[in-house]
Amino acid sequence: MQEYDNTNKGAMFKNDRKQTETHPDLGGTINVEGKDFYINAWKKESKKGVPFYSLSVKEKVAKEAVATEAPF
């Protein structure tokens, strides 16, 4: 069976744990050119009353890749 290729694809889901306005309305992951990112969205309204989504993207970093520097 061939493995599914997620390159340049993603998915977002409703945030059922939203407790404050600063928490995103939607969250998920996206792959861009082989790199994985977290993506969040907040539903907003423009000054003219047009609904839109404000987005933020943060690269996923493996826990092993995050190096902590020892103090010298």
mmCIF file as Biopython writes it, N, C-alpha, C and O atoms, coordinates in Angstrom:
data_model
#
loop_
_atom_site.group_PDB
_atom_site.id
_atom_site.type_symbol
_atom_site.label_atom_id
_atom_site.label_alt_id
_atom_site.label_comp_id
_atom_site.label_asym_id
_atom_site.label_entity_id
_atom_site.label_seq_id
_atom_site.pdbx_PDB_ins_code
_atom_site.Cartn_x
_atom_site.Cartn_y
_atom_site.Cartn_z
_atom_site.occupancy
_atom_site.B_iso_or_equiv
_atom_site.auth_seq_id
_atom_site.auth_asym_id
_atom_site.pdbx_PDB_model_num
ATOM 1   N N  . MET A ? 1  ? 0.839   -1.179 0.000  1.0 0.0 1  A 1 
ATOM 2   C CA . MET A ? 1  ? 0.000   0.000  0.000  1.0 0.0 1  A 1 
ATOM 3   C C  . MET A ? 1  ? 0.885   1.244  0.000  1.0 0.0 1  A 1 
ATOM 4   O O  . MET A ? 1  ? 1.823   1.336  0.792  1.0 0.0 1  A 1 
ATOM 5   N N  . GLN A ? 2  ? 0.598   2.188  -0.873 1.0 0.0 2  A 1 
ATOM 6   C CA . GLN A ? 2  ? 1.380   3.406  -0.999 1.0 0.0 2  A 1 
ATOM 7   C C  . GLN A ? 2  ? 1.008   4.391  0.107  1.0 0.0 2  A 1 
ATOM 8   O O  . GLN A ? 2  ? -0.172  4.577  0.405  1.0 0.0 2  A 1 
ATOM 9   N N  . GLU A ? 3  ? 2.019   5.025  0.719  1.0 0.0 3  A 1 
ATOM 10  C CA . GLU A ? 3  ? 1.791   5.994  1.775  1.0 0.0 3  A 1 
ATOM 11  C C  . GLU A ? 3  ? 1.267   7.296  1.167  1.0 0.0 3  A 1 
ATOM 12  O O  . GLU A ? 3  ? 1.692   7.695  0.082  1.0 0.0 3  A 1 
ATOM 13  N N  . TYR A ? 4  ? 0.342   7.955  1.870  1.0 0.0 4  A 1 
ATOM 14  C CA . TYR A ? 4  ? -0.262  9.203  1.409  1.0 0.0 4  A 1 
ATOM 15  C C  . TYR A ? 4  ? 0.761   10.331 1.467  1.0 0.0 4  A 1 
ATOM 16  O O  . TYR A ? 4  ? 1.485   10.451 2.455  1.0 0.0 4  A 1 
ATOM 17  N N  . ASP A ? 5  ? 0.835   11.147 0.446  1.0 0.0 5  A 1 
ATOM 18  C CA . ASP A ? 5  ? 1.763   12.267 0.382  1.0 0.0 5  A 1 
ATOM 19  C C  . ASP A ? 5  ? 1.067   13.536 0.882  1.0 0.0 5  A 1 
ATOM 20  O O  . ASP A ? 5  ? 0.152   14.039 0.231  1.0 0.0 5  A 1 
ATOM 21  N N  . ASN A ? 6  ? 1.499   14.053 2.036  1.0 0.0 6  A 1 
ATOM 22  C CA . ASN A ? 6  ? 0.906   15.257 2.631  1.0 0.0 6  A 1 
ATOM 23  C C  . ASN A ? 6  ? 1.588   16.547 2.196  1.0 0.0 6  A 1 
ATOM 24  O O  . ASN A ? 6  ? 1.249   17.618 2.700  1.0 0.0 6  A 1 
ATOM 25  N N  . THR A ? 7  ? 2.541   16.469 1.274  1.0 0.0 7  A 1 
ATOM 26  C CA . THR A ? 7  ? 3.280   17.656 0.868  1.0 0.0 7  A 1 
ATOM 27  C C  . THR A ? 7  ? 2.332   18.725 0.325  1.0 0.0 7  A 1 
ATOM 28  O O  . THR A ? 7  ? 1.498   18.455 -0.539 1.0 0.0 7  A 1 
ATOM 29  N N  . ASN A ? 8  ? 2.477   19.937 0.847  1.0 0.0 8  A 1 
ATOM 30  C CA . ASN A ? 8  ? 1.675   21.100 0.460  1.0 0.0 8  A 1 
ATOM 31  C C  . ASN A ? 8  ? 0.182   20.923 0.731  1.0 0.0 8  A 1 
ATOM 32  O O  . ASN A ? 8  ? -0.665  21.406 -0.021 1.0 0.0 8  A 1 
ATOM 33  N N  . LYS A ? 9  ? -0.116  20.221 1.820  1.0 0.0 9  A 1 
ATOM 34  C CA . LYS A ? 9  ? -1.511  20.004 2.218  1.0 0.0 9  A 1 
ATOM 35  C C  . LYS A ? 9  ? -1.630  20.197 3.720  1.0 0.0 9  A 1 
ATOM 36  O O  . LYS A ? 9  ? -0.633  20.147 4.441  1.0 0.0 9  A 1 
ATOM 37  N N  . GLY A ? 10 ? -2.846  20.416 4.188  1.0 0.0 10 A 1 
ATOM 38  C CA . GLY A ? 10 ? -3.082  20.575 5.615  1.0 0.0 10 A 1 
ATOM 39  C C  . GLY A ? 10 ? -4.542  20.442 5.943  1.0 0.0 10 A 1 
ATOM 40  O O  . GLY A ? 10 ? -5.379  20.236 5.063  1.0 0.0 10 A 1 
ATOM 41  N N  . ALA A ? 11 ? -4.849  20.563 7.242  1.0 0.0 11 A 1 
ATOM 42  C CA . ALA A ? 11 ? -6.233  20.475 7.708  1.0 0.0 11 A 1 
ATOM 43  C C  . ALA A ? 11 ? -6.382  21.310 8.969  1.0 0.0 11 A 1 
ATOM 44  O O  . ALA A ? 11 ? -5.462  21.411 9.780  1.0 0.0 11 A 1 
ATOM 45  N N  . MET A ? 12 ? -7.567  21.910 9.118  1.0 0.0 12 A 1 
ATOM 46  C CA . MET A ? 12 ? -7.885  22.686 10.314 1.0 0.0 12 A 1 
ATOM 47  C C  . MET A ? 12 ? -9.191  22.175 10.895 1.0 0.0 12 A 1 
ATOM 48  O O  . MET A ? 12 ? -10.073 21.709 10.175 1.0 0.0 12 A 1 
ATOM 49  N N  . PHE A ? 13 ? -9.295  22.272 12.220 1.0 0.0 13 A 1 
ATOM 50  C CA . PHE A ? 13 ? -10.465 21.783 12.932 1.0 0.0 13 A 1 
ATOM 51  C C  . PHE A ? 13 ? -10.925 22.831 13.940 1.0 0.0 13 A 1 
ATOM 52  O O  . PHE A ? 13 ? -10.133 23.655 14.395 1.0 0.0 13 A 1 
ATOM 53  N N  . LYS A ? 14 ? -12.205 22.792 14.282 1.0 0.0 14 A 1 
ATOM 54  C CA . LYS A ? 14 ? -12.759 23.701 15.282 1.0 0.0 14 A 1 
ATOM 55  C C  . LYS A ? 14 ? -12.064 23.450 16.612 1.0 0.0 14 A 1 
ATOM 56  O O  . LYS A ? 14 ? -11.845 22.302 16.998 1.0 0.0 14 A 1 
ATOM 57  N N  . ASN A ? 15 ? -11.719 24.525 17.311 1.0 0.0 15 A 1 
ATOM 58  C CA . ASN A ? 15 ? -11.079 24.426 18.617 1.0 0.0 15 A 1 
ATOM 59  C C  . ASN A ? 15 ? -12.167 24.282 19.682 1.0 0.0 15 A 1 
ATOM 60  O O  . ASN A ? 15 ? -12.779 25.270 20.087 1.0 0.0 15 A 1 
ATOM 61  N N  . ASP A ? 16 ? -12.402 23.058 20.131 1.0 0.0 16 A 1 
ATOM 62  C CA . ASP A ? 16 ? -13.424 22.791 21.140 1.0 0.0 16 A 1 
ATOM 63  C C  . ASP A ? 16 ? -12.991 23.215 22.540 1.0 0.0 16 A 1 
ATOM 64  O O  . ASP A ? 16 ? -13.803 23.217 23.465 1.0 0.0 16 A 1 
ATOM 65  N N  . ARG A ? 17 ? -11.708 23.575 22.705 1.0 0.0 17 A 1 
ATOM 66  C CA . ARG A ? 17 ? -11.194 23.972 24.018 1.0 0.0 17 A 1 
ATOM 67  C C  . ARG A ? 17 ? -11.021 25.489 24.147 1.0 0.0 17 A 1 
ATOM 68  O O  . ARG A ? 17 ? -10.379 25.954 25.089 1.0 0.0 17 A 1 
ATOM 69  N N  . LYS A ? 18 ? -11.575 26.256 23.229 1.0 0.0 18 A 1 
ATOM 70  C CA . LYS A ? 18 ? -11.463 27.717 23.276 1.0 0.0 18 A 1 
ATOM 71  C C  . LYS A ? 18 ? -12.149 28.245 24.534 1.0 0.0 18 A 1 
ATOM 72  O O  . LYS A ? 18 ? -13.323 27.967 24.776 1.0 0.0 18 A 1 
ATOM 73  N N  . GLN A ? 19 ? -11.401 29.013 25.333 1.0 0.0 19 A 1 
ATOM 74  C CA . GLN A ? 19 ? -11.953 29.566 26.571 1.0 0.0 19 A 1 
ATOM 75  C C  . GLN A ? 19 ? -11.945 31.087 26.600 1.0 0.0 19 A 1 
ATOM 76  O O  . GLN A ? 19 ? -12.743 31.702 27.308 1.0 0.0 19 A 1 
ATOM 77  N N  . THR A ? 20 ? -11.034 31.703 25.823 1.0 0.0 20 A 1 
ATOM 78  C CA . THR A ? 20 ? -10.960 33.162 25.774 1.0 0.0 20 A 1 
ATOM 79  C C  . THR A ? 20 ? -10.885 33.608 24.319 1.0 0.0 20 A 1 
ATOM 80  O O  . THR A ? 20 ? -10.656 32.792 23.427 1.0 0.0 20 A 1 
ATOM 81  N N  . GLU A ? 21 ? -11.076 34.900 24.081 1.0 0.0 21 A 1 
ATOM 82  C CA . GLU A ? 21 ? -11.010 35.445 22.721 1.0 0.0 21 A 1 
ATOM 83  C C  . GLU A ? 21 ? -9.618  35.309 22.116 1.0 0.0 21 A 1 
ATOM 84  O O  . GLU A ? 21 ? -9.479  35.313 20.893 1.0 0.0 21 A 1 
ATOM 85  N N  . THR A ? 22 ? -8.588  35.189 22.945 1.0 0.0 22 A 1 
ATOM 86  C CA . THR A ? 22 ? -7.230  35.062 22.414 1.0 0.0 22 A 1 
ATOM 87  C C  . THR A ? 22 ? -6.934  33.654 21.915 1.0 0.0 22 A 1 
ATOM 88  O O  . THR A ? 22 ? -5.989  33.460 21.150 1.0 0.0 22 A 1 
ATOM 89  N N  . HIS A ? 23 ? -7.722  32.670 22.333 1.0 0.0 23 A 1 
ATOM 90  C CA . HIS A ? 23 ? -7.553  31.308 21.825 1.0 0.0 23 A 1 
ATOM 91  C C  . HIS A ? 23 ? -8.091  31.235 20.396 1.0 0.0 23 A 1 
ATOM 92  O O  . HIS A ? 23 ? -9.105  31.862 20.089 1.0 0.0 23 A 1 
ATOM 93  N N  . PRO A ? 24 ? -7.421  30.475 19.512 1.0 0.0 24 A 1 
ATOM 94  C CA . PRO A ? 24 ? -7.885  30.401 18.118 1.0 0.0 24 A 1 
ATOM 95  C C  . PRO A ? 24 ? -9.226  29.689 17.983 1.0 0.0 24 A 1 
ATOM 96  O O  . PRO A ? 24 ? -9.570  28.826 18.791 1.0 0.0 24 A 1 
ATOM 97  N N  . ASP A ? 25 ? -9.979  30.063 16.948 1.0 0.0 25 A 1 
ATOM 98  C CA . ASP A ? 25 ? -11.245 29.395 16.638 1.0 0.0 25 A 1 
ATOM 99  C C  . ASP A ? 25 ? -11.003 28.062 15.932 1.0 0.0 25 A 1 
ATOM 100 O O  . ASP A ? 25 ? -11.778 27.118 16.086 1.0 0.0 25 A 1 
ATOM 101 N N  . LEU A ? 26 ? -9.926  27.995 15.163 1.0 0.0 26 A 1 
ATOM 102 C CA . LEU A ? 26 ? -9.561  26.788 14.416 1.0 0.0 26 A 1 
ATOM 103 C C  . LEU A ? 26 ? -8.079  26.510 14.622 1.0 0.0 26 A 1 
ATOM 104 O O  . LEU A ? 26 ? -7.298  27.428 14.870 1.0 0.0 26 A 1 
ATOM 105 N N  . GLY A ? 27 ? -7.699  25.252 14.521 1.0 0.0 27 A 1 
ATOM 106 C CA . GLY A ? 27 ? -6.285  24.894 14.616 1.0 0.0 27 A 1 
ATOM 107 C C  . GLY A ? 27 ? -6.014  23.645 13.819 1.0 0.0 27 A 1 
ATOM 108 O O  . GLY A ? 27 ? -6.918  22.853 13.553 1.0 0.0 27 A 1 
ATOM 109 N N  . GLY A ? 28 ? -4.757  23.471 13.437 1.0 0.0 28 A 1 
ATOM 110 C CA . GLY A ? 28 ? -4.401  22.282 12.683 1.0 0.0 28 A 1 
ATOM 111 C C  . GLY A ? 28 ? -2.950  22.304 12.270 1.0 0.0 28 A 1 
ATOM 112 O O  . GLY A ? 28 ? -2.125  22.997 12.864 1.0 0.0 28 A 1 
ATOM 113 N N  . THR A ? 29 ? -2.653  21.539 11.250 1.0 0.0 29 A 1 
ATOM 114 C CA . THR A ? 29 ? -1.295  21.455 10.736 1.0 0.0 29 A 1 
ATOM 115 C C  . THR A ? 29 ? -1.310  21.580 9.224  1.0 0.0 29 A 1 
ATOM 116 O O  . THR A ? 29 ? -2.310  21.298 8.564  1.0 0.0 29 A 1 
ATOM 117 N N  . ILE A ? 30 ? -0.166  22.014 8.692  1.0 0.0 30 A 1 
ATOM 118 C CA . ILE A ? 30 ? -0.005  22.143 7.253  1.0 0.0 30 A 1 
ATOM 119 C C  . ILE A ? 30 ? 1.440   21.805 6.915  1.0 0.0 30 A 1 
ATOM 120 O O  . ILE A ? 30 ? 2.354   22.065 7.698  1.0 0.0 30 A 1 
ATOM 121 N N  . ASN A ? 31 ? 1.630   21.229 5.747  1.0 0.0 31 A 1 
ATOM 122 C CA . ASN A ? 31 ? 2.960   20.910 5.252  1.0 0.0 31 A 1 
ATOM 123 C C  . ASN A ? 31 ? 3.232   21.808 4.056  1.0 0.0 31 A 1 
ATOM 124 O O  . ASN A ? 31 ? 2.437   21.870 3.118  1.0 0.0 31 A 1 
ATOM 125 N N  . VAL A ? 32 ? 4.370   22.507 4.100  1.0 0.0 32 A 1 
ATOM 126 C CA . VAL A ? 32 ? 4.764   23.380 2.999  1.0 0.0 32 A 1 
ATOM 127 C C  . VAL A ? 32 ? 6.156   22.966 2.547  1.0 0.0 32 A 1 
ATOM 128 O O  . VAL A ? 32 ? 7.129   23.095 3.291  1.0 0.0 32 A 1 
ATOM 129 N N  . GLU A ? 33 ? 6.237   22.469 1.328  1.0 0.0 33 A 1 
ATOM 130 C CA . GLU A ? 33 ? 7.491   22.035 0.733  1.0 0.0 33 A 1 
ATOM 131 C C  . GLU A ? 33 ? 8.280   21.098 1.648  1.0 0.0 33 A 1 
ATOM 132 O O  . GLU A ? 33 ? 9.500   21.209 1.763  1.0 0.0 33 A 1 
ATOM 133 N N  . GLY A ? 34 ? 7.562   20.168 2.301  1.0 0.0 34 A 1 
ATOM 134 C CA . GLY A ? 34 ? 8.202   19.152 3.129  1.0 0.0 34 A 1 
ATOM 135 C C  . GLY A ? 34 ? 8.400   19.523 4.583  1.0 0.0 34 A 1 
ATOM 136 O O  . GLY A ? 34 ? 8.841   18.683 5.367  1.0 0.0 34 A 1 
ATOM 137 N N  . LYS A ? 35 ? 8.087   20.768 4.979  1.0 0.0 35 A 1 
ATOM 138 C CA . LYS A ? 35 ? 8.204   21.186 6.375  1.0 0.0 35 A 1 
ATOM 139 C C  . LYS A ? 35 ? 6.820   21.248 6.996  1.0 0.0 35 A 1 
ATOM 140 O O  . LYS A ? 35 ? 5.870   21.715 6.367  1.0 0.0 35 A 1 
ATOM 141 N N  . ASP A ? 36 ? 6.705   20.771 8.245  1.0 0.0 36 A 1 
ATOM 142 C CA . ASP A ? 36 ? 5.429   20.770 8.943  1.0 0.0 36 A 1 
ATOM 143 C C  . ASP A ? 36 ? 5.291   22.008 9.817  1.0 0.0 36 A 1 
ATOM 144 O O  . ASP A ? 36 ? 6.243   22.445 10.463 1.0 0.0 36 A 1 
ATOM 145 N N  . PHE A ? 37 ? 4.067   22.570 9.823  1.0 0.0 37 A 1 
ATOM 146 C CA . PHE A ? 37 ? 3.767   23.770 10.584 1.0 0.0 37 A 1 
ATOM 147 C C  . PHE A ? 37 ? 2.446   23.580 11.333 1.0 0.0 37 A 1 
ATOM 148 O O  . PHE A ? 37 ? 1.562   22.851 10.884 1.0 0.0 37 A 1 
ATOM 149 N N  . TYR A ? 38 ? 2.328   24.256 12.493 1.0 0.0 38 A 1 
ATOM 150 C CA . TYR A ? 38 ? 1.043   24.410 13.158 1.0 0.0 38 A 1 
ATOM 151 C C  . TYR A ? 38 ? 0.393   25.636 12.545 1.0 0.0 38 A 1 
ATOM 152 O O  . TYR A ? 38 ? 1.077   26.609 12.228 1.0 0.0 38 A 1 
ATOM 153 N N  . ILE A ? 39 ? -0.928  25.599 12.375 1.0 0.0 39 A 1 
ATOM 154 C CA . ILE A ? 39 ? -1.649  26.755 11.839 1.0 0.0 39 A 1 
ATOM 155 C C  . ILE A ? 39 ? -2.882  27.003 12.708 1.0 0.0 39 A 1 
ATOM 156 O O  . ILE A ? 39 ? -3.603  26.070 13.063 1.0 0.0 39 A 1 
ATOM 157 N N  . ASN A ? 40 ? -3.113  28.274 13.044 1.0 0.0 40 A 1 
ATOM 158 C CA . ASN A ? 40 ? -4.266  28.674 13.843 1.0 0.0 40 A 1 
ATOM 159 C C  . ASN A ? 40 ? -5.014  29.779 13.123 1.0 0.0 40 A 1 
ATOM 160 O O  . ASN A ? 40 ? -4.433  30.526 12.336 1.0 0.0 40 A 1 
ATOM 161 N N  . ALA A ? 41 ? -6.315  29.879 13.400 1.0 0.0 41 A 1 
ATOM 162 C CA . ALA A ? 41 ? -7.137  30.902 12.755 1.0 0.0 41 A 1 
ATOM 163 C C  . ALA A ? 41 ? -8.142  31.470 13.745 1.0 0.0 41 A 1 
ATOM 164 O O  . ALA A ? 41 ? -8.717  30.754 14.566 1.0 0.0 41 A 1 
ATOM 165 N N  . TRP A ? 42 ? -8.336  32.787 13.640 1.0 0.0 42 A 1 
ATOM 166 C CA . TRP A ? 42 ? -9.311  33.501 14.446 1.0 0.0 42 A 1 
ATOM 167 C C  . TRP A ? 42 ? -10.322 34.143 13.507 1.0 0.0 42 A 1 
ATOM 168 O O  . TRP A ? 42 ? -9.940  34.832 12.561 1.0 0.0 42 A 1 
ATOM 169 N N  . LYS A ? 43 ? -11.615 33.922 13.760 1.0 0.0 43 A 1 
ATOM 170 C CA . LYS A ? 43 ? -12.652 34.541 12.939 1.0 0.0 43 A 1 
ATOM 171 C C  . LYS A ? 43 ? -12.808 35.987 13.390 1.0 0.0 43 A 1 
ATOM 172 O O  . LYS A ? 43 ? -13.010 36.265 14.572 1.0 0.0 43 A 1 
ATOM 173 N N  . LYS A ? 44 ? -12.711 36.907 12.424 1.0 0.0 44 A 1 
ATOM 174 C CA . LYS A ? 44 ? -12.788 38.334 12.717 1.0 0.0 44 A 1 
ATOM 175 C C  . LYS A ? 44 ? -13.714 39.019 11.729 1.0 0.0 44 A 1 
ATOM 176 O O  . LYS A ? 44 ? -14.232 38.397 10.801 1.0 0.0 44 A 1 
ATOM 177 N N  . GLU A ? 45 ? -13.911 40.307 11.945 1.0 0.0 45 A 1 
ATOM 178 C CA . GLU A ? 45 ? -14.744 41.094 11.039 1.0 0.0 45 A 1 
ATOM 179 C C  . GLU A ? 45 ? -14.028 42.402 10.741 1.0 0.0 45 A 1 
ATOM 180 O O  . GLU A ? 45 ? -13.518 43.060 11.648 1.0 0.0 45 A 1 
ATOM 181 N N  . SER A ? 46 ? -13.991 42.775 9.468  1.0 0.0 46 A 1 
ATOM 182 C CA . SER A ? 46 ? -13.339 44.022 9.063  1.0 0.0 46 A 1 
ATOM 183 C C  . SER A ? 46 ? -14.175 45.217 9.516  1.0 0.0 46 A 1 
ATOM 184 O O  . SER A ? 46 ? -15.316 45.063 9.951  1.0 0.0 46 A 1 
ATOM 185 N N  . LYS A ? 47 ? -13.593 46.403 9.408  1.0 0.0 47 A 1 
ATOM 186 C CA . LYS A ? 47 ? -14.312 47.630 9.780  1.0 0.0 47 A 1 
ATOM 187 C C  . LYS A ? 47 ? -15.570 47.824 8.946  1.0 0.0 47 A 1 
ATOM 188 O O  . LYS A ? 47 ? -16.510 48.487 9.384  1.0 0.0 47 A 1 
ATOM 189 N N  . LYS A ? 48 ? -15.592 47.247 7.736  1.0 0.0 48 A 1 
ATOM 190 C CA . LYS A ? 48 ? -16.768 47.344 6.862  1.0 0.0 48 A 1 
ATOM 191 C C  . LYS A ? 48 ? -17.748 46.195 7.083  1.0 0.0 48 A 1 
ATOM 192 O O  . LYS A ? 48 ? -18.745 46.085 6.369  1.0 0.0 48 A 1 
ATOM 193 N N  . GLY A ? 49 ? -17.468 45.327 8.079  1.0 0.0 49 A 1 
ATOM 194 C CA . GLY A ? 49 ? -18.379 44.246 8.403  1.0 0.0 49 A 1 
ATOM 195 C C  . GLY A ? 49 ? -18.176 42.973 7.601  1.0 0.0 49 A 1 
ATOM 196 O O  . GLY A ? 49 ? -19.030 42.086 7.621  1.0 0.0 49 A 1 
ATOM 197 N N  . VAL A ? 50 ? -17.054 42.871 6.894  1.0 0.0 50 A 1 
ATOM 198 C CA . VAL A ? 50 ? -16.783 41.690 6.079  1.0 0.0 50 A 1 
ATOM 199 C C  . VAL A ? 50 ? -16.054 40.648 6.938  1.0 0.0 50 A 1 
ATOM 200 O O  . VAL A ? 50 ? -14.988 40.941 7.480  1.0 0.0 50 A 1 
ATOM 201 N N  . PRO A ? 51 ? -16.613 39.433 7.069  1.0 0.0 51 A 1 
ATOM 202 C CA . PRO A ? 51 ? -15.940 38.405 7.864  1.0 0.0 51 A 1 
ATOM 203 C C  . PRO A ? 51 ? -14.675 37.881 7.175  1.0 0.0 51 A 1 
ATOM 204 O O  . PRO A ? 51 ? -14.622 37.752 5.952  1.0 0.0 51 A 1 
ATOM 205 N N  . PHE A ? 52 ? -13.657 37.583 7.998  1.0 0.0 52 A 1 
ATOM 206 C CA . PHE A ? 52 ? -12.421 37.001 7.475  1.0 0.0 52 A 1 
ATOM 207 C C  . PHE A ? 52 ? -11.745 36.208 8.586  1.0 0.0 52 A 1 
ATOM 208 O O  . PHE A ? 52 ? -12.160 36.276 9.743  1.0 0.0 52 A 1 
ATOM 209 N N  . TYR A ? 53 ? -10.706 35.459 8.237  1.0 0.0 53 A 1 
ATOM 210 C CA . TYR A ? 53 ? -9.918  34.713 9.216  1.0 0.0 53 A 1 
ATOM 211 C C  . TYR A ? 53 ? -8.515  35.292 9.278  1.0 0.0 53 A 1 
ATOM 212 O O  . TYR A ? 53 ? -7.874  35.491 8.247  1.0 0.0 53 A 1 
ATOM 213 N N  . SER A ? 54 ? -8.042  35.560 10.476 1.0 0.0 54 A 1 
ATOM 214 C CA . SER A ? 54 ? -6.666  35.971 10.720 1.0 0.0 54 A 1 
ATOM 215 C C  . SER A ? 54 ? -5.888  34.694 11.049 1.0 0.0 54 A 1 
ATOM 216 O O  . SER A ? 54 ? -6.339  33.881 11.856 1.0 0.0 54 A 1 
ATOM 217 N N  . LEU A ? 55 ? -4.713  34.519 10.420 1.0 0.0 55 A 1 
ATOM 218 C CA . LEU A ? 55 ? -3.961  33.277 10.555 1.0 0.0 55 A 1 
ATOM 219 C C  . LEU A ? 55 ? -2.612  33.482 11.220 1.0 0.0 55 A 1 
ATOM 220 O O  . LEU A ? 55 ? -2.014  34.553 11.124 1.0 0.0 55 A 1 
ATOM 221 N N  . SER A ? 56 ? -2.136  32.433 11.902 1.0 0.0 56 A 1 
ATOM 222 C CA . SER A ? 56 ? -0.757  32.400 12.376 1.0 0.0 56 A 1 
ATOM 223 C C  . SER A ? 56 ? -0.198  31.021 12.058 1.0 0.0 56 A 1 
ATOM 224 O O  . SER A ? 56 ? -0.913  30.019 12.082 1.0 0.0 56 A 1 
ATOM 225 N N  . VAL A ? 57 ? 1.087   30.993 11.764 1.0 0.0 57 A 1 
ATOM 226 C CA . VAL A ? 57 ? 1.772   29.750 11.406 1.0 0.0 57 A 1 
ATOM 227 C C  . VAL A ? 57 ? 3.049   29.668 12.223 1.0 0.0 57 A 1 
ATOM 228 O O  . VAL A ? 57 ? 3.777   30.652 12.356 1.0 0.0 57 A 1 
ATOM 229 N N  . LYS A ? 58 ? 3.320   28.475 12.775 1.0 0.0 58 A 1 
ATOM 230 C CA . LYS A ? 58 ? 4.532   28.252 13.567 1.0 0.0 58 A 1 
ATOM 231 C C  . LYS A ? 58 ? 5.118   26.910 13.167 1.0 0.0 58 A 1 
ATOM 232 O O  . LYS A ? 58 ? 4.413   25.901 13.139 1.0 0.0 58 A 1 
ATOM 233 N N  . GLU A ? 59 ? 6.404   26.899 12.859 1.0 0.0 59 A 1 
ATOM 234 C CA . GLU A ? 59 ? 7.045   25.654 12.421 1.0 0.0 59 A 1 
ATOM 235 C C  . GLU A ? 59 ? 7.062   24.639 13.562 1.0 0.0 59 A 1 
ATOM 236 O O  . GLU A ? 59 ? 7.364   24.976 14.707 1.0 0.0 59 A 1 
ATOM 237 N N  . LYS A ? 60 ? 6.732   23.390 13.229 1.0 0.0 60 A 1 
ATOM 238 C CA . LYS A ? 60 ? 6.837   22.299 14.184 1.0 0.0 60 A 1 
ATOM 239 C C  . LYS A ? 60 ? 8.313   21.966 14.350 1.0 0.0 60 A 1 
ATOM 240 O O  . LYS A ? 60 ? 9.030   21.798 13.364 1.0 0.0 60 A 1 
ATOM 241 N N  . VAL A ? 61 ? 8.755   21.872 15.570 1.0 0.0 61 A 1 
ATOM 242 C CA . VAL A ? 61 ? 10.150  21.529 15.835 1.0 0.0 61 A 1 
ATOM 243 C C  . VAL A ? 61 ? 10.145  20.296 16.720 1.0 0.0 61 A 1 
ATOM 244 O O  . VAL A ? 61 ? 9.503   20.273 17.771 1.0 0.0 61 A 1 
ATOM 245 N N  . ALA A ? 62 ? 10.869  19.265 16.284 1.0 0.0 62 A 1 
ATOM 246 C CA . ALA A ? 62 ? 10.953  18.036 17.078 1.0 0.0 62 A 1 
ATOM 247 C C  . ALA A ? 62 ? 11.603  18.351 18.417 1.0 0.0 62 A 1 
ATOM 248 O O  . ALA A ? 62 ? 12.549  19.136 18.482 1.0 0.0 62 A 1 
ATOM 249 N N  . LYS A ? 63 ? 11.100  17.743 19.483 1.0 0.0 63 A 1 
ATOM 250 C CA . LYS A ? 63 ? 11.635  17.998 20.819 1.0 0.0 63 A 1 
ATOM 251 C C  . LYS A ? 63 ? 13.124  17.691 20.890 1.0 0.0 63 A 1 
ATOM 252 O O  . LYS A ? 63 ? 13.865  18.381 21.591 1.0 0.0 63 A 1 
ATOM 253 N N  . GLU A ? 64 ? 13.570  16.669 20.176 1.0 0.0 64 A 1 
ATOM 254 C CA . GLU A ? 64 ? 14.981  16.306 20.183 1.0 0.0 64 A 1 
ATOM 255 C C  . GLU A ? 64 ? 15.822  17.388 19.515 1.0 0.0 64 A 1 
ATOM 256 O O  . GLU A ? 64 ? 16.994  17.559 19.853 1.0 0.0 64 A 1 
ATOM 257 N N  . ALA A ? 65 ? 15.232  18.121 18.567 1.0 0.0 65 A 1 
ATOM 258 C CA . ALA A ? 65 ? 15.975  19.131 17.818 1.0 0.0 65 A 1 
ATOM 259 C C  . ALA A ? 65 ? 16.148  20.421 18.590 1.0 0.0 65 A 1 
ATOM 260 O O  . ALA A ? 65 ? 17.006  21.236 18.251 1.0 0.0 65 A 1 
ATOM 261 N N  . VAL A ? 66 ? 15.335  20.619 19.637 1.0 0.0 66 A 1 
ATOM 262 C CA . VAL A ? 66 ? 15.437  21.830 20.436 1.0 0.0 66 A 1 
ATOM 263 C C  . VAL A ? 66 ? 16.578  21.646 21.421 1.0 0.0 66 A 1 
ATOM 264 O O  . VAL A ? 66 ? 16.462  20.890 22.386 1.0 0.0 66 A 1 
ATOM 265 N N  . ALA A ? 67 ? 17.658  22.325 21.179 1.0 0.0 67 A 1 
ATOM 266 C CA . ALA A ? 67 ? 18.852  22.202 22.031 1.0 0.0 67 A 1 
ATOM 267 C C  . ALA A ? 67 ? 18.827  23.254 23.122 1.0 0.0 67 A 1 
ATOM 268 O O  . ALA A ? 67 ? 18.512  24.418 22.873 1.0 0.0 67 A 1 
ATOM 269 N N  . THR A ? 68 ? 19.159  22.839 24.324 1.0 0.0 68 A 1 
ATOM 270 C CA . THR A ? 68 ? 19.280  23.805 25.407 1.0 0.0 68 A 1 
ATOM 271 C C  . THR A ? 68 ? 20.767  24.005 25.656 1.0 0.0 68 A 1 
ATOM 272 O O  . THR A ? 68 ? 21.538  23.051 25.756 1.0 0.0 68 A 1 
ATOM 273 N N  . GLU A ? 69 ? 21.141  25.258 25.751 1.0 0.0 69 A 1 
ATOM 274 C CA . GLU A ? 69 ? 22.549  25.574 25.932 1.0 0.0 69 A 1 
ATOM 275 C C  . GLU A ? 69 ? 22.910  25.483 27.403 1.0 0.0 69 A 1 
ATOM 276 O O  . GLU A ? 69 ? 22.172  25.968 28.261 1.0 0.0 69 A 1 
ATOM 277 N N  . ALA A ? 70 ? 24.043  24.863 27.692 1.0 0.0 70 A 1 
ATOM 278 C CA . ALA A ? 70 ? 24.541  24.784 29.043 1.0 0.0 70 A 1 
ATOM 279 C C  . ALA A ? 70 ? 25.254  26.089 29.393 1.0 0.0 70 A 1 
ATOM 280 O O  . ALA A ? 70 ? 26.015  26.611 28.578 1.0 0.0 70 A 1 
ATOM 281 N N  . PRO A ? 71 ? 25.021  26.618 30.587 1.0 0.0 71 A 1 
ATOM 282 C CA . PRO A ? 71 ? 25.713  27.858 30.972 1.0 0.0 71 A 1 
ATOM 283 C C  . PRO A ? 71 ? 27.200  27.597 31.172 1.0 0.0 71 A 1 
ATOM 284 O O  . PRO A ? 71 ? 27.590  26.567 31.722 1.0 0.0 71 A 1 
ATOM 285 N N  . PHE A ? 72 ? 28.027  28.536 30.722 1.0 0.0 72 A 1 
ATOM 286 C CA . PHE A ? 72 ? 29.482  28.417 30.886 1.0 0.0 72 A 1 
ATOM 287 C C  . PHE A ? 72 ? 29.990  29.469 31.804 1.0 0.0 72 A 1 
ATOM 288 O O  . PHE A ? 72 ? 31.191  29.531 32.067 1.0 0.0 72 A 1 
#
